Amino acid sequence: MESQRLKKVNSVLQQDLGELLDAFARDHFRGTLVSVSEVRVAPDLSYAKVFVSVFPTDRQGAVMKQVGDATGHLRHQLGQRIRNQMRVVPDLDFRLDTTLDERDKVDQALKGKGENPIK
């Protein structure tokens, strides 16, 4: 069960990383929307999984590679933003969030337009 403290930290990191990634996308990928859909911080606050959504989906690979290469820079910028709230900035692990794609596949299958996932 997630504590109130972890929920608050997740929320703060999601907000700040969302703003940082939005600026990053504007600088590097014109016409691409990059958002943070979820952040999961370890109980000791040393590690955070950051789930990122990218639209349009054909740019996901390029965006995730650039974000992966800029992880150190993004972590530093995050540290500048949260230095009064957290003593240690967690290590960031950026992952592509595919839940929307999966949901679309299920919706299409239910409407009879896509491939049936149950065969």
Residue frames as qw, qx, qy, qz and C-alpha x, y, z in Angstrom:
[[0.000, 0.888, 0.460, 0.000, 0.00, 0.00, 0.00],
 [0.416, 0.461, 0.000, 0.784, 1.28, 3.40, -0.96],
 [0.320, -0.524, -0.461, 0.640, 1.72, 5.90, 1.86],
 [0.135, 0.942, 0.280, -0.124, 0.46, 9.46, 1.73],
 [0.291, -0.740, 0.357, 0.489, 4.07, 10.65, 1.56],
 [0.427, -0.051, 0.742, 0.515, 4.79, 8.55, -1.54],
 [0.313, 0.714, 0.612, 0.133, 1.58, 9.73, -3.19],
 [0.036, -0.954, -0.040, 0.293, 2.63, 13.34, -2.61],
 [0.351, -0.537, 0.561, 0.523, 6.15, 12.73, -3.94],
 [0.449, 0.276, 0.765, 0.369, 4.74, 10.92, -7.01],
 [0.214, 0.868, 0.447, -0.018, 2.42, 13.84, -7.67],
 [0.147, -0.886, 0.185, 0.399, 5.14, 16.48, -7.32],
 [0.401, -0.321, 0.690, 0.510, 7.53, 14.56, -9.56],
 [0.424, 0.492, 0.719, 0.247, 4.82, 13.93, -12.17],
 [0.133, 0.948, 0.241, -0.159, 3.97, 17.64, -12.31],
 [0.196, -0.815, 0.366, 0.405, 7.58, 18.85, -12.51],
 [0.444, -0.151, 0.767, 0.438, 8.76, 16.16, -14.94],
 [0.427, 0.659, 0.614, 0.083, 5.72, 16.82, -17.12],
 [0.108, 0.968, 0.009, -0.228, 6.71, 20.47, -17.43],
 [0.319, -0.621, 0.589, 0.407, 10.36, 19.58, -18.09],
 [0.486, 0.113, 0.800, 0.332, 9.47, 17.02, -20.77],
 [0.365, 0.825, 0.425, -0.067, 7.03, 19.42, -22.39],
 [0.006, 0.915, -0.259, -0.310, 9.80, 22.00, -22.75],
 [0.439, -0.353, 0.749, 0.348, 12.20, 19.28, -23.93],
 [0.525, 0.430, 0.713, 0.175, 9.75, 18.19, -26.65],
 [0.270, 0.933, 0.169, -0.170, 9.22, 21.77, -27.83],
 [0.141, -0.803, 0.473, 0.334, 13.00, 22.21, -28.20],
 [0.276, -0.334, 0.853, 0.290, 13.75, 18.87, -29.86],
 [0.158, 0.275, 0.910, 0.267, 10.53, 17.58, -31.48],
 [0.293, 0.140, -0.027, -0.946, 8.22, 20.15, -33.01],
 [0.662, 0.005, -0.358, -0.659, 4.63, 18.96, -33.22],
 [0.594, -0.061, -0.797, 0.095, 5.08, 16.17, -30.68],
 [0.559, -0.625, 0.093, -0.536, 3.20, 15.90, -27.42],
 [0.548, 0.116, -0.751, 0.348, 5.16, 14.29, -24.58],
 [0.519, -0.595, 0.102, -0.605, 3.46, 13.82, -21.23],
 [0.088, 0.230, -0.892, 0.378, 4.12, 12.00, -17.99],
 [0.638, -0.315, -0.481, -0.512, 1.24, 9.63, -17.31],
 [0.824, -0.544, -0.132, -0.082, 2.52, 8.15, -14.05],
 [0.227, 0.630, -0.629, 0.395, 5.46, 8.23, -11.64],
 [0.890, -0.395, -0.221, -0.064, 6.24, 5.43, -9.20],
 [0.066, 0.741, -0.549, 0.382, 8.86, 6.23, -6.56],
 [0.653, -0.029, -0.718, 0.240, 10.57, 3.54, -4.49],
 [0.569, -0.745, -0.348, -0.011, 9.76, 3.67, -0.75],
 [0.626, -0.465, -0.037, 0.625, 13.29, 4.89, 0.03],
 [0.233, 0.930, 0.087, -0.270, 12.92, 7.66, -2.62],
 [0.407, -0.524, 0.549, 0.509, 16.11, 6.58, -4.38],
 [0.175, 0.020, 0.819, 0.545, 14.52, 5.44, -7.65],
 [0.472, 0.469, 0.319, -0.675, 11.57, 6.53, -9.79],
 [0.358, 0.261, 0.787, 0.430, 9.93, 4.89, -12.78],
 [0.232, 0.495, 0.044, -0.836, 8.56, 7.59, -15.06],
 [0.471, 0.387, 0.771, 0.184, 5.92, 6.46, -17.57],
 [0.043, 0.453, -0.212, -0.865, 5.86, 8.70, -20.65],
 [0.576, 0.571, 0.584, -0.038, 3.19, 8.99, -23.36],
 [0.166, -0.354, 0.423, 0.818, 4.17, 10.24, -26.81],
 [0.518, 0.650, 0.549, -0.081, 1.82, 11.46, -29.53],
 [0.856, 0.239, -0.226, -0.398, 2.03, 10.92, -32.48],
 [0.884, -0.314, 0.345, -0.027, 2.97, 7.33, -31.83],
 [0.852, 0.457, -0.026, 0.256, 5.28, 7.03, -34.84],
 [0.228, 0.773, -0.367, 0.465, 7.80, 9.25, -33.00],
 [0.791, -0.592, 0.046, -0.145, 7.90, 7.17, -29.81],
 [0.916, -0.013, -0.031, 0.399, 11.22, 5.49, -30.52],
 [0.442, 0.529, -0.080, 0.720, 13.09, 8.69, -31.38],
 [0.333, -0.760, 0.070, -0.553, 11.63, 10.59, -28.44],
 [0.868, -0.495, 0.025, -0.030, 12.41, 7.86, -25.92],
 [0.818, 0.158, -0.080, 0.548, 15.98, 7.60, -27.20],
 [0.187, 0.632, -0.102, 0.746, 16.50, 11.35, -26.79],
 [0.584, -0.694, 0.049, -0.419, 14.89, 11.33, -23.35],
 [0.947, -0.250, -0.056, 0.196, 17.09, 8.40, -22.34],
 [0.646, 0.334, -0.101, 0.679, 20.19, 10.26, -23.52],
 [0.019, -0.605, 0.104, -0.789, 19.12, 13.38, -21.61],
 [0.688, -0.533, -0.493, -0.012, 18.25, 11.59, -18.34],
 [0.581, -0.223, -0.308, 0.720, 21.16, 13.14, -16.45],
 [0.061, 0.208, 0.086, 0.972, 20.28, 16.63, -17.62],
 [0.493, -0.507, -0.429, -0.562, 16.59, 16.15, -16.80],
 [0.699, -0.447, -0.491, 0.265, 17.49, 14.81, -13.34],
 [0.395, -0.068, -0.192, 0.896, 19.64, 17.89, -12.72],
 [0.187, -0.334, -0.230, -0.895, 16.83, 20.22, -13.81],
 [0.637, -0.518, -0.518, -0.240, 14.41, 18.31, -11.59],
 [0.627, -0.295, -0.430, 0.579, 16.81, 18.71, -8.68],
 [0.142, 0.131, -0.039, 0.980, 16.84, 22.47, -9.21],
 [0.425, -0.419, -0.359, -0.717, 13.04, 22.53, -9.02],
 [0.771, -0.480, -0.370, -0.195, 12.57, 20.30, -5.97],
 [0.501, 0.288, -0.551, 0.603, 15.66, 21.20, -3.93],
 [0.243, -0.340, 0.385, -0.823, 13.53, 22.83, -1.22],
 [0.818, -0.154, -0.013, -0.554, 11.16, 19.87, -1.02],
 [0.997, -0.047, -0.042, 0.046, 13.41, 16.80, -1.27],
 [0.438, -0.745, 0.445, 0.234, 16.94, 16.22, -0.06],
 [0.374, -0.237, 0.799, 0.407, 17.83, 13.58, -2.67],
 [0.599, 0.423, -0.228, -0.641, 16.70, 13.47, -6.29],
 [0.835, -0.015, 0.545, -0.077, 15.76, 9.91, -7.27],
 [0.195, -0.225, 0.769, 0.566, 17.40, 8.10, -10.17],
 [0.606, 0.420, 0.102, -0.668, 15.01, 8.33, -13.11],
 [0.319, 0.003, 0.897, 0.305, 14.01, 5.41, -15.30],
 [0.466, 0.369, -0.078, -0.800, 11.94, 6.62, -18.26],
 [0.309, 0.128, 0.933, 0.133, 9.59, 4.03, -19.76],
 [0.268, -0.067, -0.485, -0.830, 7.13, 4.25, -22.60],
 [0.437, 0.178, 0.648, -0.598, 3.53, 4.07, -21.41],
 [0.162, 0.014, -0.797, -0.582, 1.63, 1.79, -23.77],
 [0.203, 0.333, 0.815, -0.429, -1.63, 1.56, -21.82],
 [0.430, 0.541, 0.079, -0.719, -3.45, 3.88, -24.23],
 [0.352, 0.368, -0.720, -0.472, -2.35, 1.78, -27.21],
 [0.041, -0.063, -0.991, 0.109, -3.52, -1.39, -25.48],
 [0.305, 0.442, 0.572, -0.621, -6.85, 0.21, -24.63],
 [0.437, 0.505, -0.261, -0.697, -7.33, 1.26, -28.26],
 [0.247, 0.203, -0.908, -0.270, -6.64, -2.29, -29.45],
 [0.088, 0.261, 0.904, -0.328, -9.23, -3.68, -27.05],
 [0.363, 0.521, 0.262, -0.726, -11.77, -1.03, -28.09],
 [0.401, 0.428, -0.542, -0.602, -11.22, -1.82, -31.77],
 [0.146, 0.041, -0.987, -0.061, -11.56, -5.55, -31.10],
 [0.200, 0.375, 0.746, -0.512, -14.79, -5.02, -29.18],
 [0.424, 0.570, 0.028, -0.703, -16.17, -2.96, -32.05],
 [0.837, 0.290, 0.462, 0.044, -15.24, -5.75, -34.45],
 [0.435, 0.886, -0.149, -0.064, -12.80, -3.59, -36.39],
 [0.000, 0.732, -0.680, 0.043, -9.53, -5.02, -35.15],
 [0.537, 0.182, -0.824, 0.003, -7.96, -8.39, -34.64],
 [0.779, -0.511, -0.163, -0.325, -9.74, -10.51, -32.05],
 [0.016, -0.647, 0.686, -0.333, -7.36, -10.91, -29.07],
 [0.621, -0.164, 0.691, -0.331, -9.20, -14.05, -27.90],
 [0.690, 0.374, -0.470, -0.403, -8.69, -16.91, -30.35]]
